Amino acid sequence: MTVDVPDDVRGALARVDRLPALPVSAHVAVFEEVHRLLDGVLADLDGLTATPPIPVTPPGPVTPSRPADAPGRPRA
């Protein structure tokens, strides 16, 4: 590794280096943390503030385009 790597990046890489000692189920949390750290480093380089990650939400229930009792729809 080169000498001019920022400490924040070194810290993120150190977290990745710990992956082999962790259970696979913990890897996602480490990757998310590393992503957040590196996003902050890049934002600092750009002079911006890091944006929080967008939460992933499951899709909601599918709603029909019109109610079941609407005209033009046969009743069962």
C-alpha positions in Angstrom: 0.0 0.0 0.0 1.3 3.5 -0.7 2.1 5.9 2.0 -0.3 8.6 1.0 -3.5 6.7 1.6 -5.8 8.6 4.0 -6.4 7.2 7.4 -10.1 6.9 6.7 -9.4 4.7 3.7 -6.9 2.6 5.7 -9.6 2.1 8.3 -12.1 0.9 5.7 -9.6 -1.5 4.2 -8.8 -2.8 7.7 -12.5 -3.6 8.1 -12.5 -5.6 4.9 -9.4 -7.4 6.0 -11.4 -8.7 9.0 -13.9 -10.5 6.8 -12.3 -13.9 6.8 -12.5 -14.1 10.6 -16.2 -13.1 10.6 -19.2 -15.3 9.8 -20.6 -14.8 6.4 -23.8 -13.4 7.9 -21.8 -10.5 9.2 -20.3 -9.6 5.9 -23.2 -7.4 4.7 -22.9 -5.2 7.7 -19.2 -4.8 7.2 -19.7 -4.0 3.5 -22.3 -1.4 4.3 -20.0 0.2 6.9 -17.1 0.3 4.5 -19.4 1.8 1.8 -20.5 4.5 4.2 -16.9 5.3 5.2 -15.7 5.5 1.6 -18.7 7.5 0.6 -17.8 10.0 3.3 -14.2 10.1 2.1 -15.3 10.8 -1.5 -17.7 13.5 -0.3 -15.0 15.1 1.7 -12.8 15.2 -1.4 -15.6 16.8 -3.4 -16.4 19.3 -0.6 -19.8 17.8 0.0 -21.5 16.1 2.9 -22.0 12.4 2.7 -25.6 11.4 2.0 -27.2 8.8 4.2 -27.8 5.5 2.4 -31.3 5.0 0.8 -33.1 2.3 2.8 -34.3 -0.6 0.8 -37.9 -1.2 1.4 -39.9 -4.2 0.1 -42.5 -3.4 -2.5 -46.0 -2.8 -1.1 -49.0 -4.8 -2.0 -50.2 -4.6 -5.6 -53.4 -2.7 -5.9 -55.7 -3.3 -8.9 -56.1 -0.5 -11.3 -59.8 -0.4 -10.6 -62.0 -1.9 -7.8 -63.4 -5.4 -8.3 -66.9 -4.0 -8.3 -66.2 -1.4 -11.0 -68.4 -1.5 -14.2 -67.1 -3.6 -17.0 -65.5 -6.2 -14.8 -67.3 -9.5 -14.6 -68.3 -10.7 -11.1 -67.2 -14.1 -10.0 
